[in-house]
Amino acid sequence: MKKSFTLVECILVLVIVIIIMAAFMPVFSKAKERNLDREASVYLKMLQQAEKTRKLESGTYYGDQSDTATINSNLRIMLPTIASNWNYTVKSTGCVQAVRNGGDARSWNLIITNNAAPASGLCP
């Protein structure tokens, strides 16, 4: 006699799997957002270093610009341009900014100061 699973058993297993997935969904979502924040932080620091290099080479910061392709070309860096999670902006004041695409519209700012460490806050 061939044994197989009944419909009730299959549905029960499916319900258990769905409950487990629902329990772990917030954990995965928070981990994804933390990684997106780290991504913005890394790219902002890279932009900040490119701004400092430009200031040393030409005596001025790069002008106000929010087009990623133009920023990449002029500052000689490689920010993601296709399906990016963030919109990056470079200000002539030495401030770099990342604003989240979609999601909750978070933003990050780094300001170049005379100190060794970058300052966080609002762009002037």
N, C-alpha and C positions, 0 to 999 in steps of 0.2 A: 504494500500500500504506500503510495507516494504522499509524503507530508509536505504541506506548503503553508505559507502564512495566510491568515484570514484577513479580510478587509479591515476588521476592527483593530487587529494588531498593527497593520500598516498605518492606519490613521493615528493610532496612539504614538507610534514612533515619530511620525511626522509632527505631531503636536509637541512632543518633547523637544525635538530639534528646533522648532520655531521658538519655543520658550527660552531655550538656551541662547539662541541667536539674539533675541530681544534683550536678554539680560546683559550681553556683552556689547551691544551696539553703542551705548554711550561711552564705553571705555575706548573703543576704536575711534569714535568721533573726536574725543578729546586728544587722543594721540595724534590724529591727523592735524588738528589745529595747532598743537604744539610744534609739530614738524613744519607747518607753514610759517609759524612765527620765527622759527630758527632760520628758515630759508630767507625771510625778509631781513633778518639781522645780518646774515652772512653777506647778502648782496649790498646792503646799506654800508657795511664796513668796506666792501670792495669799492663802492662808489666814492666813499669818503677818502680812501687812499688814492684813487684816481684824481680826485679834486685836489688833494694836497700836492700830488705830482705836477698837475697842471699849474697850480699856483707857483711852485718852484721854477718851472720852465718858462712860464709866460708872465708871471707877476700878478695875474688875476685869476679869480675863480671862473669856472665855466658859467655862462649866462643861464637864465631861466629856461628850462627845457623839460618837457614831459614825454617826448617821443622817444621810445626806447631804442629804435634803430639809429636815430641821430645821436643819442647819448653814447651808444656803443661805438659808433664811428669816430666821434670827436674825442672821447675820453679813452679810446683804444681798450675797451673792455668787452665782455660778452655776457650781457644780461639776457635772460630768456625773452624771446619776442613772440613765440607762438604758444598759445594756451597758457599764458603766464597767470599765476595766482595773484600777482601784485602789479600795480601801476607805479612806476618809479618816477620821481621828479627830482631834478637838480636845480637848486636856486643859486643865484649869483651871490648870495650872502654866505655861502659855504655850508648851506644846509642841504641835506639829502632826505627824501621822504619816500615812504612806501605806503600805498593805500590799497587795501584788500579789494580784489575783484569779487563781486558777489558776496555771499555770506553776510557777515555782520558789519562790513565797512570799517574794520579796524584800520588804524594808521600808526605808523612808526616814523619817528623823526630822529636824525642824528645831526648835531650841529658841530662844525669844526671850530674848535677854540684854540687859544694859544697854549693851553695845557696839553699834556701828553695824552690824556684820556678824552674821548669824545663826550660831549654833553648831550643828554637826552632832553627833550622838551619840544615846545612848539617852534616851528620855523618862523623866523622874523620876517 
